[in-house]
Amino acid sequence: MASQAFTSLLEAIERGAFPRTRKWLWRGLYGMLSRGWRDEDWRFMNYGFLPAGEGVALAEADEVDRPFIGLYAQAVAGLPVEDARVLEVGSGRGGGARYIARYHGPASVTGVDYSPATVRLARRLNADTGILTFETGDAEKLPFADGSFDIVVNIESSHCYGDVPAFAREVARVLAPGGWFSFADMRGKSALDQMRQQLAVPGLVLRSESELSQGVIAALDAAEARKRARLAKIRFMRGFVTEFAGAKGSVLYRELSEGGVVYIAQRYQKAAG
Ligand SMILES: C[S@@+](CC[C@H](N)C(=O)[O-])C[C@H]1O[C@@H](n2cnc3c(N)ncnc32)[C@H](O)[C@@H]1O
């Protein structure tokens, strides 16, 4: 039953069906997760990424989050983050913004998320990290002035949006000339070209694209035991949340393994001046 509900959700995403309704359903779901699950040690809501070979250096305390940090590490690798004004759109519980703030020396990191409960939780979970702020706002109508960021990061959030081209136009607007947009998310294989077209807005130049699927599966494997321990504590909707979490045996895990769902990273640069 849970598996069926999740399959229908994935199919609806792939078809691009009911974009507005879907957008607000996702918001309700994230709000519910943030209100119901307030664990101090849970700062990420992504499927993770473990690259082949050696990963980034992390403090001992952060090792437990390595699979989830991996998506952020690849997102900012080689970008001029030092002293930059960084925006994360769809910042969730704030672990990714926290990682960038603590490891990459930016001037500031702002996280924006459309779920007020999630923003409140991110503030609480990351209160120990300076230069980090969280605001409520919609990816499709960002509450920031033109040209106010040097780097925009967007991790595993865009599949929730009702209007992806509106989001991409907003990214182009809030980026300063020469600034970078680092994007990662998954889509059904047949929806990949549509996603590329949706992100190809005037002012953003595509600089690179890579497929992350294998590293995402490696991260799901690495996080399985911890995820199962957390899932065991849930009293309601456990089946649905197990599917949602991408645990082994879930539709998402299978689709990623078989290539029906593909996880992509892209980098764009805003045209200079
Ligand atoms: C799968 S979570 C990823 C969170 C975070 N990026 C991470 O990797 O841990 C997706 C996040 O995107 C947020 N989101 C979805 N649609 C949004 C929108 N239109 N505007 C802002 N945030 C949105 C959700 O509330 C949720 O926190």
The ligand as a Tripos MOL2 file, in Angstrom:
@<TRIPOS>MOLECULE
LIG
   27    29     1     0     0
SMALL
NO_CHARGES

@<TRIPOS>ATOM
      1 C1         14.4660   16.5690    0.2990 C.3       1 LIG1
      2 S1         14.5010   18.0480    1.2510 S.3       1 LIG1
      3 C2         16.2100   18.5330    1.0510 C.3       1 LIG1
      4 C3         16.6690   19.4630    2.1370 C.3       1 LIG1
      5 C4         18.1530   19.8050    2.0750 C.3       1 LIG1
      6 N1         18.4810   20.4140    0.8160 N.3       1 LIG1
      7 C5         19.0030   18.5940    2.3230 C.2       1 LIG1
      8 O1         19.6560   18.1230    1.3860 O.co2     1 LIG1
      9 O2         19.0440   18.1290    3.4600 O.co2     1 LIG1
     10 C6         13.6670   19.2470    0.2110 C.3       1 LIG1
     11 C7         13.4810   20.6000    0.8850 C.3       1 LIG1
     12 O3         13.0200   21.5240   -0.1040 O.3       1 LIG1
     13 C8         12.0420   22.3580    0.5050 C.3       1 LIG1
     14 N2         11.2020   22.9350   -0.5660 N.ar      1 LIG1
     15 C9         10.3670   22.2690   -1.3890 C.ar      1 LIG1
     16 N3          9.7450   23.1240   -2.2240 N.ar      1 LIG1
     17 C10        10.1960   24.3730   -1.9200 C.ar      1 LIG1
     18 C11         9.9300   25.6650   -2.4500 C.ar      1 LIG1
     19 N4          9.0440   25.8790   -3.4320 N.pl3     1 LIG1
     20 N5         10.6020   26.7170   -1.9120 N.ar      1 LIG1
     21 C12        11.5010   26.5360   -0.8980 C.ar      1 LIG1
     22 N6         11.7660   25.3230   -0.3580 N.ar      1 LIG1
     23 C13        11.1400   24.2510   -0.8650 C.ar      1 LIG1
     24 C14        11.3010   21.4270    1.4450 C.3       1 LIG1
     25 O4         10.5500   22.1080    2.4400 O.3       1 LIG1
     26 C15        12.4470   20.5870    1.9980 C.3       1 LIG1
     27 O5         12.9770   21.1620    3.1660 O.3       1 LIG1
@<TRIPOS>BOND
     1     1     2 1
     2     2     3 1
     3     2    10 1
     4     3     4 1
     5     4     5 1
     6     5     6 1
     7     5     7 1
     8     7     8 2
     9     7     9 1
    10    10    11 1
    11    11    12 1
    12    11    26 1
    13    12    13 1
    14    13    14 1
    15    13    24 1
    16    14    15 ar
    17    14    23 ar
    18    15    16 ar
    19    16    17 ar
    20    17    18 ar
    21    17    23 ar
    22    18    19 1
    23    18    20 ar
    24    20    21 ar
    25    21    22 ar
    26    22    23 ar
    27    24    25 1
    28    24    26 1
    29    26    27 1
@<TRIPOS>SUBSTRUCTURE
     1 LIG1         1 GROUP 0 **** ****
